[in-house]
Amino acid sequence: MTSVLNKKLAALTVLALASCKAGGDYQGMEYAPNMYHSVAYEPYTQITDKDAGRWVTSIEYEDGHAEYYNSNNLNPHKMNMRMPPPHTVSRNYMPYRLPADSLEVAAKKVSPLKGDEKAILAEGKVLYEIYCDHCHGAKGEGDGKVATGVTIDGVERGFYAGVANLKGDAYKNITEGHIFHVITMGKGLMMPHGSQISPEDRWKIARYVKSLQQ
Ligand code: HEC
């Protein structure tokens, strides 16, 4: 009796283990498959086939649809997300309309930053250290590591010629608007940073550069 039971148990175990084997196109037997296969959420389309995903369906939906069906008749465009109206501009985005060669006009722009001067400078310093320090140097003297180059194992590397010394006479009197414009659009050998740094942060850096120059 026990030996028959043992044989049956062994056969069952073999069967159970064999069903776990995955490989090639066969992902193996899955217990509770809807734990692995999340329902794809499609913002621009709706799945109108009521039987889509029947094989993973575990909930009984009131109208009998299957797991992947997601159509809603409240939205007239067969989409889950509505398209924003034409010419919509995301919040906090202010287009900068001055062309690169309008430095003189840009220089007259006044910084919109108001309030705690210490906080503005503190944040400007952090941002300067991220975006400018490596070229212009900690004090703005044009002696950052990228500008002077570093010597590794006797080989000079990372040389970027012509970085401006922001404390030099030529730059002493430039305005915050001027600096903002140069950060945004770049100038000469300096590449623009407008796409990397938000306008508010650019004004903070400009304020900090002015403080470095004093
Ligand atoms: C990859 C190196 C590099 C980085 C990074 C860089 N600069 Fe420059 N910057 C230069 C070079 C080179 C020049 C000189 C451009 C020229 O005259 O051709 C310059 C020039 C300037 C000038 C003088 C512009 C003028 O009126 O002639 C300002 C101001 C300035 N940079 C500010 C910044 C600030 C602020 C940052 C950080 C957001 C920054 N730069 C990041 C390389 C860099």
Residues whose N, C-alpha, C, O or C-beta is under 5 A from the ligand:
A	BS01	HEC	Y131 C132 C135 A161 G162 V163 A164 I179 V182 I183 K187 G188 L189 M190 H193 I205
